[in-house]
Amino acid sequence: MFKECKNVQLVCSLEDLREIFAEWREEQRKKEQQEQQHQKNAEYLTIDETCKLLDVTKPTLWRWAKMKYLVPVKVGRKNFYKQSDIDALRKG
């Protein structure tokens, strides 16, 4: 595909290097933000995920919420459960 070239010279200005570094830094910042958003989303589980993880039914989760045993977080009209609350419940 590429021929071997022994005498290749690359010339770029300081401004070119700054621009390349700024673009790279912006890409890294965006990746970090996506990672943080993914981690933030992973902190909350849906009702189905919670049921599967705890091996309980939806009515059980509803009853636990009424008893304040495992309280969901409401986002709009949906309930989510904190991973930390589930972990604490599993540990006893």
N, CA, C and O of each residue as an XYZ file, in Angstrom:
368
protein
N       0.818     -1.183      0.000
C       0.000      0.000      0.000
C       0.869      1.257      0.000
O       0.742      2.103     -0.884
N       1.756      1.376      0.998
C       2.662      2.515      1.044
C       4.057      2.034      0.675
O       4.496      0.958      1.082
N       4.731      2.851     -0.095
C       6.119      2.535     -0.415
C       6.989      3.048      0.712
O       6.682      4.063      1.336
N       8.052      2.353      0.962
C       8.964      2.774      2.017
C       9.760      3.983      1.546
O      10.404      3.957      0.497
N       9.701      5.031      2.338
C      10.416      6.265      2.013
C      11.370      6.574      3.157
O      10.945      6.748      4.299
N      12.606      6.638      2.861
C      13.601      6.855      3.902
C      13.859      8.329      4.153
O      14.174      8.709      5.281
N      13.738      9.147      3.164
C      14.072     10.557      3.307
C      12.810     11.415      3.256
O      12.576     12.148      2.295
N      12.014     11.309      4.299
C      10.799     12.100      4.368
C      10.998     13.176      5.426
O      11.533     12.914      6.503
N      10.570     14.362      5.115
C      10.721     15.457      6.040
C       9.352     16.107      6.223
O       8.663     16.417      5.251
N       8.971     16.305      7.472
C       7.691     16.915      7.805
C       7.972     18.278      8.418
O       8.734     18.400      9.377
N       7.349     19.288      7.853
C       7.559     20.649      8.340
C       6.204     21.221      8.747
O       5.250     21.207      7.969
N       6.137     21.722      9.976
C       4.914     22.395     10.410
C       5.308     23.548     11.322
O       6.348     23.535     11.980
N       4.450     24.522     11.329
C       4.747     25.712     12.120
C       4.274     25.507     13.564
O       3.547     24.561     13.867
N       4.687     26.381     14.413
C       4.271     26.360     15.808
C       2.752     26.534     15.901
O       2.096     25.907     16.733
N       2.209     27.387     15.044
C       0.753     27.614     15.031
C       0.024     26.335     14.621
O      -1.033     26.029     15.171
N       0.575     25.583     13.660
C      -0.021     24.298     13.270
C      -0.037     23.331     14.451
O      -1.034     22.651     14.690
N       1.059     23.275     15.180
C       1.136     22.395     16.340
C       0.128     22.806     17.406
O      -0.512     21.953     18.020
N      -0.013     24.103     17.624
C      -0.995     24.586     18.602
C      -2.413     24.189     18.195
O      -3.210     23.754     19.026
N      -2.714     24.344     16.916
C      -4.047     23.999     16.421
C      -4.312     22.494     16.562
O      -5.394     22.089     16.986
N      -3.351     21.694     16.216
C      -3.492     20.242     16.339
C      -3.686     19.855     17.802
O      -4.543     19.032     18.124
N      -2.887     20.452     18.684
C      -3.020     20.146     20.107
C      -4.378     20.590     20.640
O      -4.995     19.869     21.424
N      -4.853     21.764     20.228
C      -6.158     22.265     20.679
C      -7.274     21.326     20.223
O      -8.196     21.046     20.990
N      -7.203     20.843     18.999
C      -8.202     19.886     18.492
C      -8.148     18.587     19.291
O      -9.186     18.042     19.665
N      -6.946     18.097     19.550
C      -6.790     16.858     20.321
C      -7.343     17.038     21.735
O      -8.030     16.157     22.253
N      -7.044     18.177     22.354
C      -7.517     18.454     23.709
C      -9.043     18.516     23.743
O      -9.656     18.021     24.689
N      -9.659     19.109     22.740
C     -11.122     19.183     22.660
C     -11.728     17.786     22.492
O     -12.753     17.478     23.099
N     -11.105     16.953     21.678
C     -11.577     15.569     21.521
C     -11.495     14.819     22.850
O     -12.413     14.079     23.204
N     -10.412     15.007     23.576
C     -10.242     14.343     24.868
C     -11.293     14.832     25.871
O     -11.836     14.043     26.644
N     -11.571     16.122     25.853
C     -12.585     16.692     26.743
C     -13.959     16.097     26.443
O     -14.708     15.761     27.361
N     -14.288     15.969     25.161
C     -15.567     15.390     24.773
C     -15.659     13.927     25.196
O     -16.710     13.480     25.657
N     -14.574     13.183     25.044
C     -14.550     11.780     25.463
C     -14.759     11.665     26.971
O     -15.498     10.796     27.434
N     -14.111     12.535     27.732
C     -14.266     12.522     29.190
C     -15.702     12.840     29.586
O     -16.249     12.215     30.495
N     -16.318     13.812     28.907
C     -17.706     14.159     29.202
C     -18.630     12.982     28.896
O     -19.548     12.698     29.665
N     -18.392     12.300     27.778
C     -19.204     11.139     27.433
C     -19.025     10.044     28.470
O     -19.996      9.398     28.862
N     -17.815      9.831     28.911
C     -17.529      8.818     29.930
C     -18.233      9.168     31.242
O     -18.822      8.299     31.884
N     -18.173     10.438     31.638
C     -18.834     10.865     32.870
C     -20.343     10.698     32.758
O     -20.997     10.286     33.715
N     -20.899     11.018     31.586
C     -22.339     10.859     31.382
C     -22.718      9.387     31.441
O     -23.749      9.026     32.008
N     -21.891      8.549     30.861
C     -22.151      7.113     30.896
C     -22.109      6.599     32.330
O     -22.966      5.812     32.732
N     -21.127      7.036     33.100
C     -21.034      6.628     34.500
C     -22.209      7.143     35.301
O     -22.735      6.445     36.168
N     -22.622      8.371     35.011
C     -23.762      8.942     35.720
C     -25.021      8.151     35.415
O     -25.819      7.874     36.311
N     -25.201      7.784     34.147
C     -26.363      6.986     33.768
C     -26.305      5.595     34.375
O     -27.343      5.008     34.682
N     -25.113      5.066     34.550
C     -24.968      3.724     35.107
C     -25.275      3.707     36.604
O     -25.465      2.633     37.175
N     -25.327      4.860     37.241
C     -25.609      4.930     38.665
C     -27.086      4.663     38.965
O     -27.438      4.370     40.108
N     -27.938      4.759     37.966
C     -29.368      4.560     38.149
C     -29.848      3.410     37.272
O     -29.470      3.292     36.107
N     -30.690      2.565     37.864
C     -31.211      1.410     37.143
C     -32.711      1.556     36.931
O     -33.412      2.161     37.742
N     -33.187      0.995     35.834
C     -34.619      1.000     35.565
C     -35.309      0.001     36.483
O     -34.656     -0.768     37.188
N     -36.621      0.021     36.464
C     -37.391     -0.927     37.274
C     -37.061     -2.360     36.856
O     -36.831     -3.223     37.704
N     -37.041     -2.606     35.551
C     -36.756     -3.963     35.065
C     -35.355     -4.426     35.461
O     -35.167     -5.568     35.881
N     -34.380     -3.539     35.325
C     -33.009     -3.895     35.713
C     -32.931     -4.187     37.207
O     -32.247     -5.119     37.631
N     -33.631     -3.391     37.994
C     -33.625     -3.577     39.449
C     -34.294     -4.889     39.822
O     -33.794     -5.627     40.671
N     -35.414     -5.179     39.194
C     -36.115     -6.453     39.450
C     -35.203     -7.639     39.138
O     -35.110     -8.590     39.915
N     -34.545     -7.566     38.009
C     -33.663     -8.668     37.597
C     -32.484     -8.807     38.564
O     -32.120     -9.918     38.949
N     -31.900     -7.692     38.946
C     -30.737     -7.715     39.828
C     -31.082     -8.249     41.215
O     -30.312     -9.007     41.804
N     -32.242     -7.848     41.732
C     -32.645     -8.273     43.078
C     -33.494     -9.550     43.067
O     -33.811    -10.103     44.120
N     -33.854    -10.006     41.873
C     -34.686    -11.201     41.715
C     -36.020    -11.052     42.460
O     -36.427    -11.919     43.233
N     -36.683     -9.915     42.195
C     -37.994     -9.635     42.773
C     -38.935     -9.184     41.655
O     -38.499     -8.938     40.531
N     -40.212     -9.077     41.967
C     -41.201     -8.634     40.991
C     -41.442     -7.135     41.120
O     -41.026     -6.509     42.096
N     -42.115     -6.570     40.130
C     -42.454     -5.142     40.163
C     -43.348     -4.800     41.353
O     -43.136     -3.776     42.001
N     -44.361     -5.649     41.659
C     -45.168     -5.338     42.849
C     -44.341     -5.293     44.140
O     -44.654     -4.531     45.055
N     -43.296     -6.105     44.209
C     -42.422     -6.077     45.390
C     -41.704     -4.736     45.478
O     -41.621     -4.143     46.554
N     -41.189     -4.258     44.357
C     -40.531     -2.944     44.356
C     -41.523     -1.853     44.742
O     -41.169     -0.936     45.483
N     -42.746     -1.934     44.257
C     -43.771     -0.948     44.590
C     -44.042     -0.970     46.100
O     -44.146      0.077     46.739
N     -44.155     -2.172     46.654
C     -44.412     -2.319     48.095
C     -43.235     -1.775     48.907
O     -43.434     -1.090     49.910
N     -42.017     -2.080     48.474
C     -40.827     -1.579     49.162
C     -40.783     -0.053     49.136
O     -40.368      0.579     50.108
N     -41.212      0.533     48.024
C     -41.227      1.993     47.912
C     -42.228      2.582     48.906
O     -41.947      3.596     49.545
N     -43.398      1.945     49.036
C     -44.407      2.431     49.999
C     -43.899      2.314     51.433
O     -44.213      3.148     52.281
N     -43.104      1.261     51.698
C     -42.559      1.035     53.042
C     -41.286      1.849     53.284
O     -40.729      1.824     54.381
N     -40.826      2.574     52.250
C     -39.575      3.350     52.305
C     -38.355      2.447     52.500
O     -37.340      2.872     53.051
N     -38.469      1.200     52.042
C     -37.377      0.235     52.138
C     -36.381      0.438     50.995
O     -35.168      0.380     51.197
N     -36.905      0.675     49.807
C     -36.086      0.987     48.634
C     -36.856      2.039     47.841
O     -37.796      1.723     47.113
N     -36.445      3.279     47.994
C     -37.189      4.399     47.424
C     -36.632      4.741     46.037
O     -35.430      4.955     45.883
N     -37.512      4.791     45.032
C     -37.051      5.151     43.683
C     -36.849      6.659     43.536
O     -37.353      7.457     44.326
N     -36.100      7.015     42.507
C     -35.902      8.411     42.133
C     -36.779      8.644     40.913
O     -36.678      7.913     39.927
N     -37.629      9.644     40.970
C     -38.521      9.937     39.843
C     -37.833     10.892     38.873
O     -37.301     11.933     39.256
N     -37.866     10.499     37.613
C     -37.388     11.357     36.536
C     -38.547     11.455     35.551
O     -38.816     10.528     34.787
N     -39.214     12.581     35.586
C     -40.423     12.712     34.784
C     -41.487     11.791     35.349
O     -41.886     11.913     36.507
N     -41.938     10.869     34.515
C     -42.955      9.917     34.952
C     -42.362      8.542     35.242
O     -43.097      7.604     35.548
N     -41.061      8.416     35.151
C     -40.410      7.110     35.328
C     -39.670      7.023     36.654
O     -39.180      8.019     37.184
N     -39.604      5.810     37.169
C     -38.852      5.537     38.400
C     -37.518      4.891     38.066
O     -37.429      4.030     37.191
N     -36.494      5.316     38.771
C     -35.178      4.714     38.670
C     -34.689      4.441     40.090
O     -35.132      5.080     41.044
N     -33.784      3.498     40.215
C     -33.249      3.134     41.524
C     -31.751      3.373     41.530
O     -31.051      3.025     40.579
N     -31.268      3.968     42.604
C     -29.838      4.239     42.735
C     -29.079      2.928     42.920
O     -29.476      2.063     43.701
N     -27.989      2.806     42.186
C     -27.139      1.618     42.304
C     -26.620      1.478     43.724
O     -26.527      0.366     44.242
N     -26.281      2.594     44.361
C     -25.751      2.536     45.725
C     -26.803      2.022     46.710
O     -26.472      1.290     47.642
N     -28.074      2.405     46.508
C     -29.149      1.902     47.368
C     -29.331      0.399     47.193
O     -29.545     -0.331     48.161
N     -29.247     -0.045     45.968
C     -29.391     -1.482     45.679
C     -28.233     -2.254     46.290
O     -28.429     -3.317     46.880
N     -27.024     -1.719     46.148
C     -25.842     -2.377     46.732
C     -25.974     -2.473     48.244
O     -25.652     -3.504     48.834
N     -26.448     -1.400     48.875
C     -26.605     -1.406     50.339
C     -27.658     -2.429     50.753
O     -27.497     -3.110     51.766
N     -28.715     -2.540     49.989
C     -29.778     -3.503     50.277
C     -29.264     -4.942     50.146
O     -29.613     -5.808     50.948
N     -28.445     -5.182     49.143
C     -27.905     -6.519     48.906
C     -26.916     -6.929     49.998
O     -26.818     -8.108     50.340
N     -26.182     -5.950     50.547
C     -25.207     -6.260     51.591
C     -25.879     -6.498     52.926
O     -25.324     -7.160     53.803
N     -27.073     -5.957     53.077
C     -27.827     -6.212     54.309
C     -27.748     -5.135     55.251
O     -28.334     -5.215     56.331
